[in-house]
Amino acid sequence: MKYTFPEGFKLGATGAGWQMEGETDKRPDQKHFPHLMWENDRENWYLGLGPDVASDFYGHFREDIPMFRKAGILQYRFNIDWSRFLDDYENVVVNEKAAQYYSDVIDCLIENGIEPVLCLEHWELPAALYEKYDGYASRHVVDLYARYAREAFRRYGDRVKTWFTFNEPMVIPELCFLNGFWWPKEHQPARAFRWIHGKILCTARAVEIFRQELPEGKIGVIVNPPYIIPRDANNPADAEAADVADNFYWRPFMDTAILGHYPQKFLDILQRENVMFDLTEEDKALIAKNTVDILGMNYYQPMRVKAKETPWDDSQPFHPNKYFDNYDMPGKRMNPYRGWEIYPRSLYDIGMRIKREYHNIDWVVSESGMGVQNEEQYKNAEGIIQDTYRIEFIAEHLAWLSKAVAEGCNCHGYWLFASIDNCSPYNTFKNRYGLVEVDRKQNLKRRLKASADWYRAAAESNSFDFKEI
Ligand code: BG6
């Protein structure tokens, strides 16, 4: 069957700053937060590899960007590394070499017929601001972020018309301070929620500044809610469990950014559990006034939940799992390398929910992709990775998305994660995501994968063939 997207819908890809760029030309004191995660917990990073070299996009971008165009990438979302961009975070003194680098990347994208889209942060909070102020938990850091944002808008707003404030603002507070999963491996819920609130304030502040600086442009935030599915929607206990999960994992960034307020149930639970952050009337007014124009939705897998069955001990720090259990659905389809479920239908359900509950805001799938280990085994005689699994993964997700678009949801893009193989947090180069291979055994040599040809054909015709869903 042939699937076709309407005019204006574009295929693109994502490049995560620190995961690709590498740290060439940075001073030792210009570290970002993921560098701290690596430096302090290196033995748990795959083969000890980390963000220092990454894919060295910094040194290869003039070679990489033409390859991105050959892979059909028409829009490219990447981000500024805040820790690289400024020499002095307190006084917003720009590092001119870094500023020139981002400017050159933007020009190179445009010269190659790719629309640049900029994000202000993919977790690259400067280490100094983490160490001195505990990052986004501090209102001073919120101010510094706002000043950084203004500077970035002024530097690149002439050529970049679509901006995002954060990529996945939930991830660091959740995995580092709530779940204790990534360094510094804390279980400090109140701190995690202070970080979340700080990032929500940063988005509102950046939107406010954006309206003054670039009134013709569009600004949004990129979230990864995830999409929550109850074990049995007709069972009230499962439905209630899903509603609590939704209030913690889907709603906080979605509701504040698009509807201009926090979900009440989320605030009520935080109050009850004594982990509430400081929410002033001024904060509420700022959030209400500065909602976004566009939403970026990263989607990898759903979150399945069921009513609480395991015991909960109140002497441990609060966690949303006090109210629900994760549901390991028998028979679910898996990406065995990443250990993530493959469930493309969520893109349709997400689109319909955004249409229904979020005034059908403009949105894009800002990340979706499949990480696969040992991809060299799929090389043909010419040494090209035959990643048919990736083609199938993309096609199936696009098929469900096209159904949502056909039913009136306002999605106008799908950006694959990722343009090029890159350094995942902790998994480093274990799972490969790119349309472009980075061969670490051959001095970071780049080669297009088979999926690049498929993606180009789909991007140029805005259509593709796939089985009926
Ligand atoms: C997204 C992030 O959540 O998932 C990326 O924005 C990340 O930074 C991607 O790389 C894939 O996850 P992972 O852990 O396999 O790299």
Boltz pocket constraint, residues with backbone or C-beta under 6 A from the ligand:
constraints:
  - pocket:
      binder: B
      contacts: [[A, 16], [A, 19], [A, 167], [A, 168], [A, 224], [A, 298], [A, 338], [A, 367], [A, 371], [A, 417], [A, 423], [A, 424], [A, 425], [A, 427], [A, 431]]
      max_distance: 6.0
